[in-house]
Amino acid sequence: MSYLQETLDLNSYVALGDSFTEGLNDPGADGAFAGWADRLAGLLSGDRPPGGFQYANLAVRGRLLDQIMAEQVPEVRRIQPDLVTFCAGGNDILRPGSDPDEVAERFEAAVAQLVDAAGTVLICTGFDTRGVPLFKHLRGKIATYNGHMRAVADRHGCKVADLWSLRAVQDRRAWSEDRLHLSPEGHQRVALLAARSLGLRTEQDPEAPWPSTPVLSPAEQRRENLQWAREFLLPWVGRRLRGESSGDNVEAKRPELMPL
């Protein structure tokens, strides 16, 4: 893993959000998911002595913005860490009929609470979904929401990790088989981007070129898309029709600050 060539005066970090921040599809050494936030915490801890850096991850898959505000934001007010990462609203935007302007208003209300309770707040924009079959028609809504989030960051003095502009995640290898969550390498690219968004220099480049790979024929792409639809798309749609969430009965994997 890359090491930091510079350090910030950060001794505690709390990550808020949904499956993206929980780290789905990036297996960790302890059997739980790792993910970009865990990887960022590792970068931030650097070469500090044991116990010199503390980290909590409150993110839970499937959480909507209001749930994050009710369950996770109050914990930041209690803990008052040096750094908070807040990536939320994506599940709201994916819902049919959602209004990115209205979601952004609630997002700003949460940010206003966070900046009063944490030393630094870093937010993440949404990914560019132009290459994702299921979500490419939502690209305009995501772009609108991103514009609001950048304005919110400006008004409240937040850092921004601009995932929309991260070209490396346009490669299929940045995503796991379900095409909804990042692969381990995709999580690593986001962690590096987040570190640099905080003003840290890393040896590895989040935009480093991917190794060359054979190009699939149109027939191979169709077969791959059909298999993906059967294994992942249809179950995902079914859960939403039944009003179920992947986060039902799931708790935060690291609910309190603990040393790395």
N, C-alpha and C positions, 0 to 999 in steps of 0.2 A: 504494500500500500504506500501511496505517496506520503511524504512527510512535509510539515509546514516549514517554510523558510522564514516566516515571521509569526509572531504570536499576538493575540489580543488579550486584553485584561478581562477574560471570561473564566469564571470558576464554576458556573452552574448553567445548565441548559435543559429546557423543557420543550418537547415536541408535541404539537397539537395537530389533530386532523383525522383522516379516515384511512382507508386501506393503503393509500399511497404512502403515508407517513408511518403507518404500522409496519410496512415493509413486505407486503404480500409477494410471494414467489421469489424471495431472496432468502433461502434457508440459512439459519444461523447455527452456530456450533452447539447451542444448548437445546436444539429442537424447535425453538420459536423462530419466527421470521426476524431477519435483521433489517435490511433496508437502508435507504439513503440517510435517514436521520441517525441511525446507529453508526453508520460509517462516518458521518459528519462529526458525531460526538468523539469517535476515535481520533479523527484528525485534530479536533480542538484540544483533546487531552494531551496530545503530543508526547513529549518525554518527561512529563511531570511525575513526581513521586506518587506511589499508590495513595489514593484518597485525595489527591490534589485537584481532581475535577469530578463533578457530580452531574448525573444525567437522569432524566425521567422521560418516558415516552407514554403519553396518555392517549394516543391515537387508537381508534377502533374502526375496523372495516365497516363500510356501509353507513357510517354516521352522516346525517344531514347537518346543515349549518346550525339550525336551532338546537339540535342535540349537542353539538360541540360547545355551543355557547352555554347551555345549561349544565353540562357535565364536566367540561374540561377547563373553560375559561375561569370559573371560580377557583379552581385549584392553583392557577397561576397567581391569582391575587393572594392566596394563602402562602405559596412558596416564595414568590418574589425572586425569580432567578435572574441571572445576568443576561441570559439570552432566551428568547422564545421564537420558535418557527411556527408559523400559522398558515397552513394550507387547507382551505376549506371552501365549500360551496360547489365543488365539482359535481357531487351527486345531486345537488339541487338543480344545476343547470341541465343535467341529463334528463330530468323529468319532463314529460310532455307538457307543454303549456307554460313552462316556467318563464319568468321575466328576469333577464339578467340585470336590469336596472333595479328592480326590487330586491333581488338577492344581494346586490352590491350595497344597498342601504343597510341591510342587516350585517353584512360583512364589516362595514365601517363602524357600526356600533360595537362590534366585538373588538376591533382594533383599538378603538378609543379606550376600552377597558384595559387592554393588554399593555399599551404604552404607559399607563399609569402604574403598572405593577411589575414591569420588567425593564432591565437596563437597555436592551436592544431587541427590536422585533423585526424578524425577517419573514416576508411573505413570498409565496410562489405563484406565478401566473399559471394559467392552464396550458396544456400542450396543444400544439398545432395538430389537428386531427385529419388533415387532408388525405393521409394515406391509410386511414382506418375505415374499413367498409361500413361498420355500424354507426360511426359517429361523424363521418365527414360532412353530413348535412347539417351538423350542429356547429360547424366551424365559425359561422357568423356570430352566433350567440356567445361562443367562447371568446372570440375576439372582442366583442362588446364588453363582456365581463372583465377581460384582461385590462381594457382601457380604464375601466372604473377602478380596478385594483391599483394600477399605477398611480392614478390620481389620489387615491386614498393614502398610498405610501408617501406621496409628496406632501400631503396635508399633515400627516402625522409623523414624518421623519423616520419612516421605516426603510429597511434594506429590501431589495427585490432580487429574487432569483428568477430570471426570465426564461422559463421553460419553453415558451413559444418560440424563442429565437435559438434554442439549443438544437443545432442541425444534427448532432450525433444521434438523437433519439428518433430521427426519421428513418433510420436503418431498422429493418425488421429484427435484427439481433438484439436491439435494446429492449425488446418486449418478450415476455414469456409466451407460452403456448396459447394462453387464453386471450392474448392481444389487448387485455384490459389493464394488466399490471406489468411493471417493469421486470426485466430479467436481472440477475445479479450484476451484470456489466452495465445495464441501464441505470440501476441504483447507484453504482459507483460513479457514473458520469454526472448524475444529479448531485451527489455529495460533493464532488469536486467543484461544480458550478456554485453550489451554496457556499462553500468555503471561500471561493474567489469573490462572491457577492458580499461577503463580510470583510473583504479587504485582505485576505490571506493569499499568499503565493504558494502554489503546490508544484511539485515536480511533474506530475501527470497533468495532461491537458484534457479537459472534458470534451473537447472537439477533436481529439486525436483521430486520425483516419482509421477506419476499420480495415482489417485484412481483406484482401480480395476474395471473392467467393463466386462459384458458378451461378449464372442467372437462370432462374426457372423458366421453362417454356410456358406459353399460355395454358396449355393443357395441364401441366403440373400445378400451376397457380390455381386453376379451377378446382382440381382435386383437393388441394390444400385448403381452399376456402370452404368447400363443402364439408370436409372433415371438421374444420373449426366450428362451422355453424352447428353441426350435430352435437359436438362435445361441449361447446361453451356458450354459443349464442342462444340456442333454444332453452337451456336451463336458466340462463340469465334472464331472458324474457319471461319465462314461467314464474320465477320468483317475484318479479314485479307485478305480474297479473294477480298473483295470490297475496300480494301485500307483504311478502316476506323480505327479510334483510339478511345478508351474509353475516351481519354483526349481531344477530339475535343470540343472546346468551354468551356473548364474547366480552371479556373484560380487558382493560388495558394491560399490556404485558410488563410494563415497568411504571407502576402508578406513583412511586415516590422517588425523590432524588436518591441515587445510590452511586457510590464511587465506581469509576471504571478501573 
